[in-house]
Amino acid sequence: MGMMLLEAVDLSVDNSRFLECDSYVLVTKQLLQGKADVGVFLASAYDDLTTITKNKLKTLARSEISDIHHTLLLGPKLHAKRQEWQALMVSMNEDAVGLNILQSLGFEAWSPVSDEDMEFMIDLMNTLAI
């Protein structure tokens, strides 16, 4: 999504070099130290930055697309265990360890997604990529 938004300012995979960071704090640090020219944030992570920090940065683009969500997909070899995996993921917020993992990802919980909803999301992403 970030790269799709950056196409509006003529940045693409072909003319960019990527540096992956383990946290948004590290992305911010790279930007402020001049080691990176562009950073991609979740809107909520950017909004959590201090006003002083945000004043040192410039927003190039911001997406408010609420129909796109983080999704965990299983490969064909695990298809037979789909229901089991889905039940485990959806119940992660019911115990302390699972809740801690979710919170570290910035999630409250996983929600089951129907095949129809997943196909819609894939179609939407393909449309945005054109």
C-alpha positions in Angstrom: 0.0 0.0 0.0 2.8 2.4 0.9 4.5 2.0 -2.4 1.2 2.4 -4.3 0.7 5.7 -2.5 4.2 6.8 -3.3 3.7 6.3 -7.0 1.9 9.7 -6.9 5.3 11.3 -6.2 7.2 9.2 -8.8 8.7 6.7 -6.4 8.6 3.0 -7.3 10.3 -0.3 -6.6 12.5 0.5 -9.6 13.9 3.8 -8.4 14.0 3.2 -4.6 16.3 1.4 -2.1 14.7 -0.2 0.9 15.8 -0.4 4.5 13.6 -2.5 6.8 13.2 -1.4 10.4 11.9 -3.4 13.3 9.7 -0.6 14.7 8.2 2.7 13.7 10.5 4.3 16.3 13.4 3.1 14.2 11.8 4.3 11.0 11.4 7.7 12.6 15.1 7.7 13.7 16.3 6.9 10.2 14.3 9.8 8.8 15.4 12.3 11.4 19.0 11.3 11.1 18.8 11.7 7.3 19.6 8.0 6.7 16.2 7.6 4.9 14.2 10.0 2.7 10.8 8.3 3.0 9.2 6.1 5.7 5.9 4.2 5.6 3.9 4.1 8.8 0.5 2.8 9.9 -1.6 5.9 10.3 -2.1 5.1 14.0 1.7 4.8 14.5 2.3 8.1 12.8 -0.5 9.7 14.9 1.2 8.5 18.1 4.4 10.4 17.3 4.9 13.6 19.3 4.0 16.9 17.8 7.6 18.0 17.8 8.6 14.9 15.9 5.7 15.2 13.4 6.7 18.9 12.8 10.1 17.7 11.6 8.5 15.3 9.1 6.4 16.0 6.0 3.4 13.8 5.1 3.5 12.9 1.4 0.4 10.8 1.3 -2.1 9.3 3.7 -4.5 6.5 3.2 -7.8 6.2 5.0 -8.9 2.9 3.3 -10.8 1.1 6.0 -11.7 -2.0 3.8 -8.1 -3.3 3.9 -6.9 -5.2 6.9 -3.9 -7.3 8.0 -4.7 -10.9 7.1 -3.0 -14.1 7.9 -3.1 -16.6 5.0 -2.4 -20.3 5.0 -0.8 -22.1 2.2 -2.3 -25.1 0.4 -0.5 -27.6 2.6 -2.4 -26.3 5.6 -5.8 -26.0 4.0 -7.1 -29.1 5.8 -6.3 -27.5 9.2 -7.9 -24.1 8.2 -10.7 -24.3 10.8 -8.2 -25.3 13.6 -5.9 -22.4 12.7 -8.7 -20.0 12.5 -10.1 -21.0 15.9 -6.6 -20.6 17.5 -6.0 -17.2 16.0 -9.5 -15.9 16.8 -9.1 -17.0 20.5 -5.6 -15.4 21.0 -7.1 -12.5 22.9 -8.5 -14.9 25.5 -5.3 -15.7 27.3 -2.4 -13.6 28.6 0.3 -14.9 26.2 -1.9 -14.5 23.1 -3.0 -11.1 24.2 0.6 -10.0 24.7 1.5 -11.1 21.2 -1.5 -9.3 19.8 -0.6 -6.1 21.7 3.0 -6.2 20.4 1.6 -6.3 16.9 -0.8 -3.4 17.7 -3.8 -5.6 17.3 -6.7 -6.2 19.7 -7.8 -9.5 18.2 -8.0 -11.5 15.0 -11.4 -11.8 13.3 -12.6 -14.6 11.0 -12.9 -13.6 7.4 -15.2 -15.2 4.9 -13.9 -16.4 1.6 -16.2 -13.8 -0.1 -14.7 -11.0 2.0 -11.2 -12.2 1.3 -11.9 -12.3 -2.5 -13.2 -8.7 -2.2 -10.1 -7.6 -0.4 -7.8 -9.2 -3.1 -9.9 -7.6 -5.9 -9.6 -4.2 -4.1 -5.8 -4.6 -3.8 -5.5 -5.6 -7.4 -7.6 -2.6 -8.5 -5.4 -0.2 -6.4 -2.2 -1.7 -7.9 -3.3 -0.9 -11.5 
